Amino acid sequence: MCTSLTLQTLNEHVLLARTMDFPVKAAWKPVLINQPSYVTALSGTRPIKYPYIGGGRTEGTDNILVADGVNTQGLSCAELMFPLKAHYLDDPVNDKLNLTPQDFLPWVLGEHASLDEVKEDLDNIVIIGK
């Protein structure tokens, strides 16, 4: 199980820390995601409005896997693993943006400027466990 914490400084900077408690099979490194779009596993090509940097790996422009990151607007996100606790849908849902768990972080950071924007957009997506 992964853990994370945030801390707000006296001058209102927010710090994010986490543990990565899942096996990583490939080398992870700092990655800059600044291309105009990315490809999701289930919903095709999506725009990247806000470039971001994170820890992860890329394989060309089609395969982005990032476990933590922060975008140009200051929005940060971390992918945490909760075995036996996280539940995903089995099949895509019509009229929703269908994302895999691995596509969620690029969707958050690449397409949103703030937490309020993410909250407003959450009803438009579903997470599919594929």
Contacts in CASP RR format, 6 or more apart in sequence:
PFRMAT RR
TARGET T0000
AUTHOR 0000-0000-0000
METHOD contacts of the structure
MODEL  1
MCTSLTLQTLNEHVLLARTMDFPVKAAWKPVLINQPSYVTALSGTRPIKY
PYIGGGRTEGTDNILVADGVNTQGLSCAELMFPLKAHYLDDPVNDKLNLT
PQDFLPWVLGEHASLDEVKEDLDNIVIIGK
1 21 0 8 1.000
1 80 0 8 1.000
1 81 0 8 1.000
1 82 0 8 1.000
1 83 0 8 1.000
1 85 0 8 1.000
2 18 0 8 1.000
2 19 0 8 1.000
2 20 0 8 1.000
2 21 0 8 1.000
2 22 0 8 1.000
2 78 0 8 1.000
2 79 0 8 1.000
2 80 0 8 1.000
2 81 0 8 1.000
2 82 0 8 1.000
3 18 0 8 1.000
3 19 0 8 1.000
3 21 0 8 1.000
3 80 0 8 1.000
4 16 0 8 1.000
4 17 0 8 1.000
4 18 0 8 1.000
4 19 0 8 1.000
4 78 0 8 1.000
4 80 0 8 1.000
5 16 0 8 1.000
5 17 0 8 1.000
5 18 0 8 1.000
6 14 0 8 1.000
6 15 0 8 1.000
6 16 0 8 1.000
6 17 0 8 1.000
7 14 0 8 1.000
7 15 0 8 1.000
7 17 0 8 1.000
8 14 0 8 1.000
8 15 0 8 1.000
9 15 0 8 1.000
14 76 0 8 1.000
16 68 0 8 1.000
16 70 0 8 1.000
16 76 0 8 1.000
16 78 0 8 1.000
18 68 0 8 1.000
18 78 0 8 1.000
18 80 0 8 1.000
20 67 0 8 1.000
21 81 0 8 1.000
22 81 0 8 1.000
26 57 0 8 1.000
27 57 0 8 1.000
28 55 0 8 1.000
28 56 0 8 1.000
28 57 0 8 1.000
28 67 0 8 1.000
29 55 0 8 1.000
29 56 0 8 1.000
29 57 0 8 1.000
30 53 0 8 1.000
30 54 0 8 1.000
30 55 0 8 1.000
30 56 0 8 1.000
31 53 0 8 1.000
31 54 0 8 1.000
31 55 0 8 1.000
31 56 0 8 1.000
31 57 0 8 1.000
31 58 0 8 1.000
31 64 0 8 1.000
31 66 0 8 1.000
32 51 0 8 1.000
32 52 0 8 1.000
32 53 0 8 1.000
32 54 0 8 1.000
33 48 0 8 1.000
33 51 0 8 1.000
33 52 0 8 1.000
33 53 0 8 1.000
33 54 0 8 1.000
33 58 0 8 1.000
33 64 0 8 1.000
33 66 0 8 1.000
33 106 0 8 1.000
33 109 0 8 1.000
33 110 0 8 1.000
34 48 0 8 1.000
34 51 0 8 1.000
35 48 0 8 1.000
35 61 0 8 1.000
36 47 0 8 1.000
36 48 0 8 1.000
37 45 0 8 1.000
37 46 0 8 1.000
37 47 0 8 1.000
37 48 0 8 1.000
37 61 0 8 1.000
38 45 0 8 1.000
38 46 0 8 1.000
38 48 0 8 1.000
38 61 0 8 1.000
38 62 0 8 1.000
38 64 0 8 1.000
38 106 0 8 1.000
38 110 0 8 1.000
39 45 0 8 1.000
39 46 0 8 1.000
39 61 0 8 1.000
39 62 0 8 1.000
39 63 0 8 1.000
40 46 0 8 1.000
40 98 0 8 1.000
40 99 0 8 1.000
40 100 0 8 1.000
40 103 0 8 1.000
40 106 0 8 1.000
40 107 0 8 1.000
41 99 0 8 1.000
41 100 0 8 1.000
41 102 0 8 1.000
41 103 0 8 1.000
41 130 0 8 1.000
42 92 0 8 1.000
42 98 0 8 1.000
42 99 0 8 1.000
42 100 0 8 1.000
42 103 0 8 1.000
42 128 0 8 1.000
42 130 0 8 1.000
43 97 0 8 1.000
43 98 0 8 1.000
43 99 0 8 1.000
43 103 0 8 1.000
46 106 0 8 1.000
46 107 0 8 1.000
46 111 0 8 1.000
47 110 0 8 1.000
47 111 0 8 1.000
48 106 0 8 1.000
48 110 0 8 1.000
48 111 0 8 1.000
49 110 0 8 1.000
49 111 0 8 1.000
49 112 0 8 1.000
49 113 0 8 1.000
50 71 0 8 1.000
50 72 0 8 1.000
50 73 0 8 1.000
50 75 0 8 1.000
50 109 0 8 1.000
50 110 0 8 1.000
50 111 0 8 1.000
50 112 0 8 1.000
50 113 0 8 1.000
51 71 0 8 1.000
51 72 0 8 1.000
51 110 0 8 1.000
52 66 0 8 1.000
52 69 0 8 1.000
52 70 0 8 1.000
52 71 0 8 1.000
52 72 0 8 1.000
52 109 0 8 1.000
52 110 0 8 1.000
53 69 0 8 1.000
53 70 0 8 1.000
54 66 0 8 1.000
54 67 0 8 1.000
54 68 0 8 1.000
54 69 0 8 1.000
54 70 0 8 1.000
55 66 0 8 1.000
55 67 0 8 1.000
55 68 0 8 1.000
55 69 0 8 1.000
56 65 0 8 1.000
56 66 0 8 1.000
56 67 0 8 1.000
57 65 0 8 1.000
58 64 0 8 1.000
58 65 0 8 1.000
64 106 0 8 1.000
65 102 0 8 1.000
66 79 0 8 1.000
66 105 0 8 1.000
66 106 0 8 1.000
66 109 0 8 1.000
67 78 0 8 1.000
67 79 0 8 1.000
67 105 0 8 1.000
68 76 0 8 1.000
68 77 0 8 1.000
68 78 0 8 1.000
68 79 0 8 1.000
68 105 0 8 1.000
69 76 0 8 1.000
69 77 0 8 1.000
69 78 0 8 1.000
69 105 0 8 1.000
69 109 0 8 1.000
70 76 0 8 1.000
70 77 0 8 1.000
70 109 0 8 1.000
71 109 0 8 1.000
71 110 0 8 1.000
71 112 0 8 1.000
71 113 0 8 1.000
73 112 0 8 1.000
73 113 0 8 1.000
73 114 0 8 1.000
75 108 0 8 1.000
75 109 0 8 1.000
75 112 0 8 1.000
75 113 0 8 1.000
75 114 0 8 1.000
75 115 0 8 1.000
75 118 0 8 1.000
76 109 0 8 1.000
77 105 0 8 1.000
77 108 0 8 1.000
77 109 0 8 1.000
78 105 0 8 1.000
79 101 0 8 1.000
79 102 0 8 1.000
79 104 0 8 1.000
79 105 0 8 1.000
86 101 0 8 1.000
88 101 0 8 1.000
88 127 0 8 1.000
88 128 0 8 1.000
88 129 0 8 1.000
89 126 0 8 1.000
89 127 0 8 1.000
89 128 0 8 1.000
89 129 0 8 1.000
90 128 0 8 1.000
90 129 0 8 1.000
91 128 0 8 1.000
92 98 0 8 1.000
92 126 0 8 1.000
92 128 0 8 1.000
93 126 0 8 1.000
96 124 0 8 1.000
96 125 0 8 1.000
96 126 0 8 1.000
97 107 0 8 1.000
97 124 0 8 1.000
97 125 0 8 1.000
97 126 0 8 1.000
98 125 0 8 1.000
98 126 0 8 1.000
98 128 0 8 1.000
99 107 0 8 1.000
99 125 0 8 1.000
99 126 0 8 1.000
99 127 0 8 1.000
99 128 0 8 1.000
100 127 0 8 1.000
100 128 0 8 1.000
100 129 0 8 1.000
100 130 0 8 1.000
101 127 0 8 1.000
101 129 0 8 1.000
104 127 0 8 1.000
107 125 0 8 1.000
108 118 0 8 1.000
111 121 0 8 1.000
112 118 0 8 1.000
112 121 0 8 1.000
END
